Amino acid sequence: MTIPDIDNRRSPLADPPTETPGHGLLSGRKVVVTAAAGTGIGFATARRALLEGADVLVSDWHERRLGEAAEKLSAEFGDRTVAQATCDVSDTAQVDALIARAADELGRIDVLVNNAGLGGETPVADMTDEQWDRVVDITLNGTFRATRAALRHFRSVEHGGVIVNNASVLGWRAQRGQAHYAAAKAGVMALTRCAAVEAAEFGVRINAVAPSIAKHPFLAKVTSDELLDELAAHEAYGRAAEVWEVAATIAMLASDYTTYLTGEVVSISSQRA
């Protein structure tokens, strides 16, 4: 009797599924998404929030790409509010102004999605202080600045809210050339847990997602095709996640389906144990 090679068997989920339609999970909510320009997880999250019935303010440091993203979302969801605000998350004043503007333009803030992050691929021995500092400042410190500003807002209005941070499985796992990014994402996980304990008294839930690998064009600009193919091959499904699959999990964490969940990091991965 021939025993099938389970490791080489093609998964029925190797082909990306059709995007799940909206189910009103965020109906009437006001959502802010950082780093939402382009075609990555941030844009997909803003689109998913709109698909689930929310009004959205999208933010990014790149003004032209942000405008294009907002126009694209407005064209698809003409009945929803799509506001925009440029913001560099490495600048505290800009982050504070973003939260204030979002509250003003949307009427209130119910959900903040901290998506801003910066990667790269450099061995530790070759890494400069500037490379390390830049990645940590955008990815970890930027998440801290936005979380702090949002918590101050939620504390002042006393209506509660949700924060969802974008971490990474590299906060748990090792990968060559990713020490700065992995350290920053591990910091995002720790920030999520500690801030959640403090935020509970304000009626605020804070959780994070940790994707393994999500397929989008920007990723190919900072990582080689060979490495992306290798990482995808290690997934049980033999493919990278679609960005909407990550965004759908973020929407779930922002919704009332997870009201008893806080301080947790949800892995979005099909990697084998």
Buried (B, 14 or more C-beta within 10 A) or exposed (E): EEEEEEEEEEEEEEEBEEBEEBEEBBEEBBBBBBBBBBBBBBBBBBBBBBBBBBBBBBBBBBEEBBBBBBEBBBEEBEEBBBBBBBBBBBBBEBBBBBBBBBBEBBEBBBBBBBBBBBBBBBEEEEBEEEBBEBBBBBBBBBBBBBBBBBBEBBEEEEEEBBBBBBBBBBBBEEBEBBBBBBBBBBBBBBBBBEBBEEBEEBEBBBBBBBBBBBBBEBBEEEBEEEBBEEBBEEBBBBBBBBBBBBBBBBBBBBBEEBEEBBBBBBBBBBBEE
